[in-house]
């Protein structure tokens, strides 16, 4: 799939969007790699990463995992009111802490489950996730991309994607809307290329 999509992106951009064509060439073939975590763990990790640098989020994530190991508990059984002080000491804000504890409750009350998410469309995922306290469209998009591996997801709430798409649209003398339409149904791959290009400093 990755090789086929890569060729499609090259073909679509070669004579229309030279800057994206060069980006696709530079990055090479990209594949969507599914998360190694169960859904609760993946979403807990998302909470840690919200509005934080990668380094800060990773530090909090490691502390939470060490806490779970110390208490000989899995992450879901750790995420309850009785562990508030210990979880907060890992670096979680009050809002992040509330989101994690509320998430456990949502799983226990079947408001969300792995089966529910795996069988949902992107629009359905957006509704399910956005109805949970502390989660919204960005989280829903990340779940659709990296947990469900859907190929045509774009997040307007991701600051890097939003900023870079605006820049590319200006360079290509087109609009953001037209760019996104042009690369459907492979917008997840477009996002992956933009993130990779941003991390490497080439865009």
N, C-alpha and C positions, 0 to 999 in steps of 0.2 A: 504493500500500500504506500509506504513512504517514497519509494522510487517512482512509482506511477504519479503520485501527487506532485513530487518535485518536478518532474518533466512537464506536468500540466502548468505549474506555476511559471516555469521558464517560458513555455510557449505563450502564455497569456501576457507576460510582461515584456517580452523581447522587443516588440515594436510599439509598445504603448507606454510603459513605465520603466525607463532605463535605470533609474535609481533602485527600484525594487528588483529589477533583473540582476543588477550587480550584487545586491544583497543576497538574493537566492543563490547566485553563483558562489559567492564567498562562503556562505554558511554550509552549502552542500545539502545532502539529504538529511531531513529531520523526521523523526518518527514520534508519535504520541506514546509516551511511556506511562502505563497505568500505575497508580499509586500502589505501594507495597502494603499499605495499612488497611485495616477495616474502616468502615465509614465513620464510626465515632472517633477513632484515633485521628483520622484524616481531618475531620472537622475541628477537633481540639487543636490540632496543629495550625489550622487556618486562623483560629482565634488568636493564637500566639503571634502570627505574622501580620495581623491587621495593623496598618499604620505604623509599622516599625521597620527599621532596617533589617536586612537579612541576618546580620551578625547579632543584633539584640534579640531578635526572635529566636534564633538558634540557641542562644544562651538560656533563655527562659525554657525552651523545649527540653534541653538537656537536664535542667534542674528538676522539671516535673517528672521526667523519666527516672531520675535518680531517687526522687521522693517515692515514686511507686515501687521501685526496687527495694528501697529501704523498708517500706511498709508491707512488702510482699503482696501487693495488690495490682490488679490491672488498672488501666487509666479510668475506665468507667466506674469501677467500684471506689476509686480514689476521689471522684468528683462529686462530693456531697457537702452539705452545710457544715458537718462536723470537721471537715478538713480545710475550712476557709483560711485560717491563719497560716497553716503550713503551705497551702497553695499560693497565698498572697506573698509569702516569703520567697517564692520562686521568681517574683518580679511581675506578677499579674496585677493589672489595675483592677479596681472594683468592678468596672464594667465587663472586663474580660472574665473575671471570676464569676460574675452573675451569668454571663453567656454560657460558660462551661457547665455550671450547675443546672441551668435551665435546659441545656442540651441533653444532659442525662435524663432529666424528667421527661423530655419530649420522646426520647427513645423508649423509656419505660411505659409511656402512655400511647405508644404506637402512632405518634404524630409524624414520625420519620423512621425509616428502616432501610436496610440495605436493599431489600427486595423492592420496596416502594421507589427508591431512587433509581435503581438499575433498570426498571421497566418504564420509567417516566420519560416524557419528551422534555426538551429544554424548557419550554414554557411551564410545564408542570413542575419541573425541578425548581424553577425560579419562584413559583408560588409556595411550594412546600418549604423551601429554605428561608425565603423572606418572611414567612410567618413565624419563624423562630426568633426569640429575643437575642439581639446582638448579631444577627446575620442579615444579609441583604443581597442585592443583585450581584455584587462582586464575588461573594462566597459561592453563590449559586453557579456563576460562570466557571469558577475554578473547579467545582465539583463536576460540572458537566464536561469540562475539558479533561481533567486528570483522573477523575474517579470513574466516569462513564465513558471516557475516550470518544466523545462526540466530535465530529470533524468540522462542524460549521458554527463554532461559538466565537463570539467577540464580546469583550467587556468594555463598555464605555466608561465604567467606573474605575478601571485600572489607569492610574495616572501616567505610567510609561507608555502604554498603548495609545491613550488619548493624545498625549503631547507629541509623540512620534508620528502618529497618523496625520496630525495637522501639519507637521513639518514636511512630510512626504507629499501630501496633497499640494502644498505650495510649490515644492520642487517640480512636481509633475504637471503643474498648472491644471489641476482638476479639483474636484471636491472630495471630502472624506466619504460622503455617501456613495458617490460613484465608484470610489476605490473599493469599498466594502462590497458593493454589488458585483464588481468585476471579478472578485476572487471567491465568491460563493460558488459551491458549497464547501470551500476549504479555508474558511476564515480562522479556524483554530491553528492551522499551519502558518497562516500569515502572522498571527499573534506570536507563535513560537519563533518565527524568523526575526520579528521585531525585537522581542526580548533578548534573543541571542545577539543580535546586532548591537543593541544598546549595551549589553554586558561587555562586549568586546570593544566598544567604543568606535565602531565604524559608522554609526548613524546617530 
